[in-house]
Structures are given as structure tokens and as C-alpha cells.
Amino acid sequence: MSKHKIYSMSFASVYPHYINKAERKGRTKEEVDEIITWLTGYSQDELEAILEKHTDFETFFAEAPNMNPSRELIKGVICGVRVEDIEEPTMREIRYLDKLIDELARGKKMEKILRK
């Protein structure tokens, strides 16, 4: 079975869509970055380097320094699929991020988004 095409897409090519989705709903780039750094353990400088290098999604998640253990508390449906039911690890991580960005755009408070 071949890998999903999103794995080879650069994170930098999708990142502006996360920002646009958040900003259309009155949220900020800083909040998007906070979500990404919370989820992955990347620092802001590391995130910016990844964006400059056009690192692909698979590498982005595979090399994440400290995936947040609280991410397993993320539940719900994204793209018609329950995130907690996704078996393929990289796709699950991608969908966790999608779900967090959706929650941000829907106006959820950062404390709830970050599972505090």
C-alpha cells in the first residue's frame, strides 16, 4: 500500500492554510504556533527552520522532539473520521493537529485546546 500524498507534502505548504483558517475566525498566527509547539515540542525557532526547509509532514512528525502525551486526550471527528480511531500513527498526528486548529477556529479557549 502506498503512503498518503500528504506525507510527502511540505509542512510549509499547509501552514498558511492553518493561519488563514484561524485568522478568518479572529484568532492569531501566534495561537496557531502555540498549538503546533505544544503538540510537537518544537521551539518557535525550530518551527521557523522547518518552514524555511520545507520539511515534509512525515519528517515533521517523525523528528518532533517531544510529542505531547496529552494529545491522546484529543477526541472527535475530523474529515468524517474519529481521530481516536485512526490506526496509522503519522496520519493520527496530522489529524490531531487538524482537530486542534479546528477547535481554535471555532473559538475554543486555549486552555481547553491545550488540554490543561
N, C-alpha and C positions, 0 to 999 in steps of 0.2 A: 504494500500500500504506500502511495507517495505521500509526502508531507503536504500539509495545507499551505497554500501560497502565502498566507500571512507570515509564516515563519521566516521567509526569506525577504520580506518587505523591511525596509529600514524603519526603525522606530521614529526617526526624524520626519518621515513622510506622513505619519499618522498623528504625531504630536500636535501639529497646528489644528487638527480637527478636534482634539480634546480641548484645546484652548478656546476655539470658536464656540464649541457647544457650551462650555462654561460661561463665556462672556456674553453670549446671547441671552443667558438667564441671569445676568447681573453678578456673576461670580468672576474670580480673577485667575490670571496665569499663576500667581503665587500660590493660590489654593490648589491648583492642578499639580504644581511642582511639589507641594507639601504631601499630597496624596501619593505621588509617584515615589518620593523619597521614603515615606512611611512604609509603603508596600515592599520596596526593594532593598532598602538600606543604603542606596547610593546617596552620596552627598550632592549638594547643588552643583559643585564644580565637576563632579564625576558625571552628573546628568548632562551638563552642558557639553562635556567632552564627547559623550555618546552621541549627542545630537550632531555635533560637528563631524564625527567619524562616520555617520550614517550606519551605525551598528544595526544589524537585523534583529527582529523580535526574538528569535531563538537564542541568539547570543546575549541579548539584553537580559533575558531572564536567567539563562544558564550561568552568567557571570555576576548576577546580583549578589552583592556582598553579604546581605543579611535579610532574607525574605522574612517578613514579619509573621510570627506564629499566629497572631490574632486574625490573619487573613482568612483562616478557616472558619471564622465566625460570619463571613460574608455568605449570605443566602439570597435566593431569589432567582428570577428569570431574566436572562439576557439573550436576545436573539431567539426567543422561543424555547430556550433550554435552561433548565435549572443548573446554576453554576456548581452546586454541590454534587451534582450527578455526572459532571464531566470527568471522564477517567484519564484522558491523556494529560499529563502534568503541565506541559507548556501551554496548551490551549486553556486549561483551567486558570493558569496565572494570567493569561491575556484577558480572559473573561472576568476575572476578579477586578482587574484594572478598569475594564469597560463598565462594570457594575458600580464601582466607586465613582467614576466620572458621571454616570447617570444619576447617582444619588446627589452629587454636588449640583448638577444642573436642575434637579427637582427641588432644590432649596433646603436639603437636609443640613443640619448643623454639623460643623467639622468634628465635634466631639463624637457624634453618632457615626459619622462616616468612618472615622479612625478607630471605631470600636473601643472608646475609652470608658 
